C-alpha cells in the first residue's frame, strides 16, 4: 500500500502538522520530525496528531529514534518506525517511562479540538493582517523617502512566512509538488517491479547424446488384466472415431424417359409326338434382339397334351413331325425395358434370344417408343464417390483420429484403417438429376488404429537398455519406434519391436535450478557448461538490467535441447527432464 512521507520543519507548529495530515491523499502518513522539534515534546500535540489521523481515517506513523518522542507516541498509541524502510510498531511503555499526567490544560476533548481549529483560523487571519500591514508600512516608507532629502531605509518587519525557501516553494507550487510526489511514488514502484518482481531468465541447455539401436520381441493382448509390460506383454487397445462426411460428385448415367415401345413376339418349341409337355414363360422374362431387350408383360404357357398332331402347328408337314416333333407356339405381349425410338423395330424372324427354352420371332412390328433422355445417377457414380471419400480424406481422418488419442499412447500407424457405412446418395441410383443440381453422397466413416501405452513402452526399452549404461547416464529420448508385421497384430500375436534411443548425462531441471539460483549470469553459465555432456548453454534474461539468476525457481525456465553426435537436434517428449515427470515414472 502507498504511503505519504511528510518531513516536518523546525518552525512548523501543531496547526501546520495537522493541516499536512488532513491534506494527505494516502491512507498511511509517515511523519519525520526534525532534530529539534519542540512541538513533539508536548503530550497535547502528540494526542492531537493521533486524533487528527483517526478523524481523517489515516494511519499516522512517527519515523524517529528520539526516546522522548517514542515515549509520548507509546502513550498515545501511535506507531513508530526507526526509518522509512522498517516496519512500524506501537512502542511498549514501561512503568518507569510512564509520562506524568498532563496538567488540566493538556487534557484533550472535543472542545480542545475545536479550540485548536479556531486557533488555526485565527493564525491564518493574523498572517493576512500582518501581510496587509506590512504593505501599508512599505507604502508609508516610500512616501517618507520622497519627503526626506536623505531618505533612510526603514527596516522591514519579518514576514510571517517560513524562513525555509524549499517549504515556501512547495506551498507556492502545490500542484507541481503533488505531481513530483506522484512521480517519486511511480519511480519507487517501478524500481521495486524492475528489481524484485520482473527479473526472470530462460535457459537453453544443449545436451550431446549417443545413438543406439534397440530390438526385442513383444507380445500383445486384448485383456488389460493380462498386461505385463516389464515382460514385454502389452495391452493392445483400438481407438476409433466416427465422422459423418459428405461429397459432391458428377452423375454420368443417361436414361431415356420417353414412351416404351410395345408389341408381341411369338415363342414356339417342339414336343415329342404322343408325349405330354409344357414350357412356362413368366412375366418379366426378357427377349433380346440386337442388344434391345423387351420384357414379357404376362405369364404365358406353351403346352402339348400328346394327343396326335391335331394341336401341332406343323401338322401338315409330315417330315418335320417325324424329325422334330410337334411344334406348339404362343404369342407373348412384350414392352421395351426403357423408352426410346430405338426400340421401334420391324418384324424379325431371326436374331431373337431368351433364357427360356423356346424359339422366338416377331411377326409384327414393335412400335410406340419415344425419346426423352435425362441424366441419372449410376451405381458406379456412387461407388466412385465413396472411394473418393475413402482415399482423399484418409490423411484428414487419420489426423482427426490421432488428435483424439493424445501423447500417452504409441500409435501403431500400420494398423490404421477406415470403413464406410450408412451410404446415402441424393438423388439415389437410377434417379434423375435436375439441371444445375449436383448429386451428393453422405457416408459415415469409421477410422480406427491400434495403440499401446507409450510410458510403459519407454520403460520397457529403458529397462532393457539400462544394462549398457553407466551410472551417470540415462536414456534421454526414444525415436523411430517400429513394430514389424504391424498389419498382422492381434490378440496373442508376437512381433519384433525396434527403436533408436539416445543416451546422455543424467541431469534434471530441479537439480540444475538448485545449482545456479541466485548466482550471477556468467557464473551460472560456467557452472552449467562444466556439467558432463552439456555441449552448449544460453541464458536469456527477461530484461537487460537482470544480471543474476533469480532465487525464485518459478522465475527460471529451463529447456533441454537433446542433440546427436553430429549436433542435430532430436525431438524429445514434453517435460522429458522435469522432476514431475520423473516422479510419475517412479509411481
N, C-alpha and C positions, 0 to 999 in steps of 0.2 A: 504494500500500500504506500502511496506517495506521502511525503511529509513536507512541511514548510519550516524552514530554518530562519529564525529571527535573531539577529545579533543586536544586543542592547548597548547603547552608547552611555557613557558615564553621566551625561547631562539629561538623559531620559528620566522622566518621573513616572509614577504608577499610572497616571492617566494615559501617557504615551504607550506604555506597555499594554494596557487594556485595549486601547484602540487597535493596536497591531494584531492582537489575538482575535478580536472581533472581525477585522478586515481580512484575515487569512482565508484562503479558498480551500485549504486542506483540512482533513479531519484530525490529523496529527500535527501539532505545532511544537517544534523544538526551540526553546528559548536559551540563548547563550549569554549569560551575564558577563559584564566586563570585570577586570580585576578589582577595580574599586567601584563598587555599586552599593551605595548606602540604601537604595530603595529596596534591596533584597535582604536587609538586616531587620526588617520590621515584620512581625507576625501578621499584622493587619494587611500589609501589602501582599504577603505570600497567600493569605486566605482570599484576598480579592482576586488574585490571579487564578486560584483554584475555582472560585465561584464563577468567574467570567468564563472559564473553559467549560464548566458544567452547563451554564446557561446557553452557551453557543454550541453545545453538543460537540465539543472538540476535546481531544486528549492532549493536555499540556505536559511537556517533558522538559525538565531543567537539565541542561548539559553543563555540569560543573563538578569540580573536585573540592570546592571550598567547604570545610567541615561545618561552619556556622550555617551556610545556606542549606546544606544537606539535612541538618538537624531540624531547621524550620520546615523544610519540604516533607520530612518524615511526620511532623506533627500535623501538617495539612493534607497528608496522604497524596502528595504529588510525586509521580515517577521521576527518577533521576538517572541520568546516563553519564558515564565518565567521558565519552566522546560521541561524535555523530555516528560512528560505526557500531558501537556496543549496544547491547540490548538494555532498555530502560527497566528499572525495578523501583519499587517503593521501599526506601530505606527503613530498616528497623530502628526503633527508638529505645535506647536503654534507659533504665531508671535514672541514672546519674546525668544523662543527657537531656532529661525531660525539661523543656523550657519553662521559665517562670510563667505563672498565669498572667495574662495580659491585664493591664490596667483597664478601667471601665471604658476608656476611650478606644482600647484595642479590640474590644468585642465587636463582632460583625453581626449585623442583622439586615433586614431589608431596608430599614431606614438609613443605615450607613451606606448601603449601595446607592440609594437614591441621592444621598448627600454627595457621594463621590461623583455621580453623574452631573449633579448641579455644579460641583467644583470644576468639572471638565468644561461645562458650558461657560462658567464664569471666566475660566482661563482663556478660552478662545475669544470671548468678548474683550477681556483685558488686553490680549495681544493685538486685536484690531484697534482698540482705542489708543494703545501705545504707538502703533504704526501711524495712525492719523495725527496724533500729537507730534510725532517726530517730523512728519511732513510739514505741519504748521510751523514748527520751530525752525525748520530749514528755510521756509519762505520768509520768516521774520529775519533770519540771519542775512539772507540775500538783500532785504530792504535796508538793514543796518549797514551792510558793506557799501551800499551805494551812497549812504549819507556820510560816512566817515571818510576823512582824507586818507588815513592809513587803516584800512579795514583789517581787523583781526579775525582770524578764523575761529569761529565759535566751536568748541568741542561737541561732537555729536554724541547723542545718547546711544548706549549699547542696544543693538537690535534684540528683539525678543526671540529671533531665530536661533537655532542651534549653531554653535561655532564649528561643527563638523561639516565641511564642504560636501563630503560624499553623501551624508544623510540629507543635507539640504537639496542636493541634486536629485536624489531619489524622490523626495517629496514633490519637487517641481516637475518631475518627469515620471509620473506614476505608471502610465501606460507602457512606456518604454521599459521601465523597471520590471513590470509584470511580464512583458514579452521576454526580457532577458532571463527572468527566473524560470519561465516555462522552457526556454531554450536549454538552460542548465539541467533541468529535470530530464528533458528528452535526451540530452547528451549522456547523462548518468545511466538512463535506461538502455541507451544504445550500447554503451561500454559494457554494461552487465550482460546484455544479449551477445555482444560480439566475442567476449572473452570467457563467458561462463555457460552460455546456452548453445550458441551456434557451432562451436568447434566440433568437427567430425572428420573422419578420414575413410577413404575407400582404398583397400589394399588388394592388389592383384599379385598372386604368388604363382609363379610358373614352376611346375614340378616335372622333372625329367624321369621317364619311366622306361622299362624294358618290356618288349612284347614277347609273349609266349603263347604256344598253341595248347589247346585243351581238347581231349577226345575221351569219351567214356560211354558206356551203354546205360540207357534208362528204359523204364517200362511205364505204361500208362494204365490208369484205372478210372472207371466212371463212378466209383463208390468212394466218396471223400473219407469215409471211415477207414478205408484200406490204404490211404496215402501214407507213405513213409519216405519223405524227401531225403533224409540222411542216407538212405539205402538206394536212392535213385528211382523211387517209385512215386510218380506224380499223378495228382488228380487232374483228369482231363475234362475240362469244362467247355461247353459250347455256348458262345454268345451269339444272340440273334437280334435282328431289328426288322420290323415290318414297315414298309414305306409305300403308301399309295402313290402311283406315278401315272402320268398322262402324256401322250404324244400324239401329234397330228400326223397324218400320212396321206399319201395320194391313192385314190381309187382308180384302178386300171381296168376294171371289168366293163364290158359293154353288153347290153341286153336289149333285145327288140321287144318292146311292149305293145307292138301292133296286134291286129287280129290274127288268130291262129287259123291256118288252113285246115279244112275238113274234107273228108271223103270216105272211101272204103277200099279195103283190099280183099282179095279172095284167097283163102287158105284151103289147101287140099292135101290129102295123104292117101296112101294105098293100104288096104286091108286084105289079108289072105282070104281067098274065097271060102265060104262056109264057116268062117271063124269070126266070132263077135269081137268088136274093138271100139275104143273111144279115145279121142285126144281133146283135152280142155285148153282153151285159150282164155287166160284170165284177164280181167280188166286191168289196164295199165301195161300189159305186155307190149314191148317195143318192136316196131318193124322199121327197118332201115334200108335206105337206098341212096347211094351217092352221098353218104355222111349225113343225110337228113333223116331224122327219127320221128316216128309217129307212134302214138300210144293208143292201145285198144280202149274204146270207150265203155265196153261192157264185156261180160263173160260170154264166150261162145264155145260150144262143144261140137266136135265132129265125131259122129258115131256110126257104126255098121252093125246090123243085127245078125249078119251071117246067113240071111235067107236069100240065097240066089243072087242074081245080078240085077234084079228089078230096081234097087236103090243106088246102083252104081252109075256114076257119070259116064263111064266108058263101056256101058253095057252093049253098045253096038260095035265095039272094037274087040273082036274075039281074041286076036293075037295079044293085045295089051292085057286083057283079062288073064290070059294064060301066063304072060311074062311078069306082070307087076301086081296083078290082083285087082280088087275092086277099088276104084278111085271115088272118094267121097269129099265134097268141098262145102265151104260155108263162107258167107260174107261177114267181114268184121268191120264195124264202123271205127274210124280212127281220126285222131286230131293231132296236128303237129305239136311237138313239145314246146315250141315257143312261137311267137308271132313273126311275121316276115313274109314278103312276097316270094322269097326263095323257096318256100315250102309249097308254092303252087306248081304242080307237076302234071305232065301228061300221062296217059295210061302207059304202063311198062310191064311187059310180060316176063322180063328177066331183071336180074340185078338186086332183087329184094333178099333180105336175110332176117332171121328171127331166131330167138333162143328156143322157141317151141319146135317140136319135131314135125314140122309141116312145110309144105311148099307155099310160096306167096307170089302173087302178081296183082297188079292193079288193072282192072278192066275199064275203069272210068277215071277222068281227071280228078285230082285233089286240088281244090281251089279255096279262095276266101282269105288268103293271108295278106296282111298289110304291114307296112314298115313304120315303126316309131322307136328309134334307137335311143337309149338313155345310158348314162354312166351308173354303174353299180359297184358295190364293194365285193371283191372276191375274197375267198378264204385265204388265198395266197397273200393278199394285201394285209390281212390281219396278222398272219404268221410273220411276214417281213417286219411289220411294225413292232411286234412283240420281240423279235430278235434284235431290233434296233435299241429298244429299251435295255435289254439284257446286256448287250455289248457296249453301247455308247455310254450307259450310265454306270458301268461296272466300277470305274475309278471313283466316281462320285458316291456311289452306295458304299463302297469299301471305306472311304474316308469318314462317312457318317457313322458307320458301324464302329470303326476304330476309335472315333472320338468319344463314343459312349463307354468304351472299355476302360480308359484311363491308363495310368503309368504303373499300376500294381501288377500287371499281367504281362507275360511274354506271349505275343501273338504268333501262332504258327501260320505264317502267311500262306503257305501252300495248301492249307485246308479251306481257304475261303471259297465259298460258292453262293449262288443266288438262284432262287426259283421264283416262278410267277404263278399267280392264281387269280381267280375272280376276273377273268378277262372279259371286258365288255366293250364292244365296238359300236360306235354311233355314227352313221346308220349301221345296222347289222349286216352280216353277209347276205349277198344277193338283193340287198335293198338299194333303191335308187338314191343317188347323191344329187341334191339340187344344185343348180348352177350357182357358183360363188361360195358354196359351203365346202369346208374341208373336213373329212372324217376324223374322228378322234378315237384313241384307244386308251382305256383306263385299265390298269392292272395293279394288283397288289404284289409287290416284290419283297421277298424274304431273303435277307443277306445273313450269312452265318459264317463263323470261323471258330476254331478251337484255340483255347488259351490255357496256360499254366501259370502258377504263381511265380512272379518274377523274383521276389525276395528269396523264396525257397530255392529257386533255380540258382541264384547267385550264391547262396550259402552252400549249396552242393558243390558248385565249381570252386569256391574259395576253400572249402574244407579239403577237397582233393588236391588243390594247388598248394596248400599250406605246407606240405611236406618238402616242397622245393624252395621255401622262402626262408630268409634269415630273420632273426628276431626283430630287427629294426626295419623290416619290410612288410608291406601289405599289398593286397590287390586293390588298385585304385578304380579301375573301370573294366567292364567286360564288353566286348564288341563282337559283331558278326556271329551271333548265336545261330546255329543251323542244325536242323534235325533231318537226318537222311530219311528218304522214303516217307515224307510227311503226308502224302496223299493216302497212304495205307494205315494211318494212325487210327486206332480203335481201342476199345477196352481190351486190355491184356496184351497189346502189341508191344514189341521190343524194338527200339530204334537207337541209332547212334547219335549222340549229342556232341556237336563240335562247336568250338568258340575260340576267340582270341582274347587274352586278358593281359593287362598291363600292370607290371609290378614296380612300385616306387617306395619312398620312405614313409614311415608312419608319422603322420602329422595331422592334428585336428584343429579346428577353428578355436575351440576353447583353450587348448594348450598354447596356441600362438598368441591369443589375446593376453593371457596371463603373463607371457614372456615380455611383451612390449608395451603394455598400457602405462601411461604416464611418462614415457621416455621421449626424448627429442626425436624428430623425424629421421635425422641422419643416423643416430644411434640405433633406432628401431630397424631401419633398413639394413644396417650392418649385422644386427642380431639375426634377422631372418635369412640373410644371404649365407650365414655360417651354418645353417641347418643342412644336414646331409640330404642331397637330392634336389635342393632348391636351385634352379638354374637362373632365375631372374625374379626381381621383385620391384613393384612400382607402387609408391604411396602417393595418393592424390588427396590433399587437404580440401575441406569444404570451402575455405576462404583463404586468400593469400596471407593473411596475418596469423593463420594457425601454424605454429612451429613445433607442436608436440602432439603425441598420441593422447587422446582423451583418456581419463581414468574410468569413465563410464563405458562398460562393454557394449551397451546399446548404441553407442555412437561410433562404433568400429565395425565396418563392413569388410569382410574378407572373402575374396573369390579365388578359388584354386583353378589354375589352368593346367590340366594334365597334358603333357606333350610326349611324343615318342622319341626314339633315339635321334631322329632327324630334325627335331624341333617342331614337328607338325602337331597342331592342337588336336586333342582327342576329346570327343564329346563324352561327358560323363553324366551319370544320373544326378538329378537335383538333390542338393544337400548331401552329396556323397561323403564329404569330410566333416559334416556337422556332428556335434556331440549328441544332439537329439536323435539323429538317425542311428548313431552307434548304440544308443540306449535301446532303441526299438529293436535292433538286431539282437541285443542281449536278451530282451524279453521273449 
